[in-house]
């Protein structure tokens, strides 16, 4: 066994010496695949030739500005990018002094609407008070829709169906109805929703389909438009006086167009 172990050790040492004395393998030579005629082969960016224009610009930057024969320094004009929105634009002064002048866009005007006034006389009185404080008010009219009770009705239907239904209602002792345009049948107008709901359930118990809707009333109101000046209206003593007399009006921002 001792001799066998020595033989294995010598064999391993001989293999190690042989591996260390072997030459390094040469890398495989790459041979490009031929491409069909008319097709340009792919070229890596590092394999492309250096552009002469880029080299010239680099050399020029390293050499510095060019001086002409008359001794004047010549520089290459640089065009600045002025496409960013929201920035101030710098232009030359109109007097030719060469100094830059900063041009800023004027701020957009802010307009406000005061109202709504239910009476034209109130709007006229407030307009006069605004004019006395330096504002330029402009009155205009508008419309608002206010809730005005509840309505139970049957929608429009053919005339023959409307006549048949009202005849059946008469036979049942229900005469408080009204036939409107396009043969809709109004079954009552109520100030409270609970009474309107009771009426609807009564009609449905008779086997008819009815609708409960909220009614609205359209009325004319008056607004005063002003342009926000140096003295703001909100927070002023004038606005406090106006609001104390007309608690239901408000100020809202509107377009100046």
BELWO-V308874 format. One record per residue. N is the residue number from 1. SS is DSSP state (hx for helix, st for strand, lp for the rest). Layout:
n-><N:N>
ss-><SS:SS>
This chain:
n-><1:2:3:4:5:6:7:8:9:10:11:12:13:14:15:16:17:18:19:20:21:22:23:24:25:26:27:28:29:30:31:32:33:34:35:36:37:38:39:40:41:42:43:44:45:46:47:48:49:50:51:52:53:54:55:56:57:58:59:60:61:62:63:64:65:66:67:68:69:70:71:72:73:74:75:76:77:78:79:80:81:82:83:84:85:86:87:88:89:90:91:92:93:94:95:96:97:98:99:100:101:102:103:104:105:106:107:108:109:110:111:112:113:114:115:116:117:118:119:120:121:122:123:124:125:126:127:128:129:130:131:132:133:134:135:136:137:138:139:140:141:142:143:144:145:146:147:148:149:150:151:152:153:154:155:156:157:158:159:160:161:162:163:164:165:166:167:168:169:170:171:172:173:174:175:176:177:178:179:180:181:182:183:184:185:186:187:188:189:190:191:192:193:194:195:196:197:198:199:200:201:202:203:204:205:206:207:208:209:210:211:212:213:214:215:216:217:218:219:220:221:222:223:224:225:226:227:228:229:230:231:232:233:234:235:236:237:238:239:240:241:242:243:244:245:246:247:248:249:250:251:252:253:254:255:256:257>
ss-><lp:hx:hx:hx:hx:hx:hx:hx:hx:hx:hx:hx:hx:hx:hx:hx:hx:hx:hx:hx:lp:lp:lp:lp:lp:lp:lp:lp:lp:lp:lp:lp:lp:lp:lp:lp:lp:lp:lp:lp:lp:lp:lp:lp:hx:hx:hx:lp:lp:lp:lp:hx:hx:hx:hx:hx:hx:hx:hx:hx:hx:hx:hx:lp:lp:st:st:lp:lp:lp:lp:lp:st:st:lp:lp:lp:lp:lp:lp:lp:lp:lp:lp:lp:lp:lp:lp:st:st:st:st:lp:lp:lp:lp:lp:lp:lp:st:st:st:st:lp:lp:lp:lp:lp:lp:lp:st:st:st:st:st:st:st:lp:lp:hx:hx:hx:hx:hx:hx:hx:hx:hx:hx:hx:hx:hx:lp:lp:lp:lp:lp:st:st:st:st:st:st:st:st:st:st:st:st:st:st:st:st:st:lp:lp:lp:lp:hx:hx:hx:hx:hx:hx:hx:hx:hx:hx:hx:hx:hx:lp:lp:lp:lp:lp:lp:st:st:lp:hx:hx:hx:lp:st:st:st:st:st:st:lp:lp:hx:hx:hx:hx:hx:hx:hx:hx:hx:hx:hx:hx:hx:lp:lp:lp:lp:lp:st:st:st:st:st:st:st:st:st:st:st:st:st:st:st:st:st:lp:lp:lp:lp:lp:lp:lp:lp:lp:hx:hx:hx:hx:hx:hx:hx:hx:hx:lp:lp:lp:lp:st:st:st:st:st:lp:lp:lp>
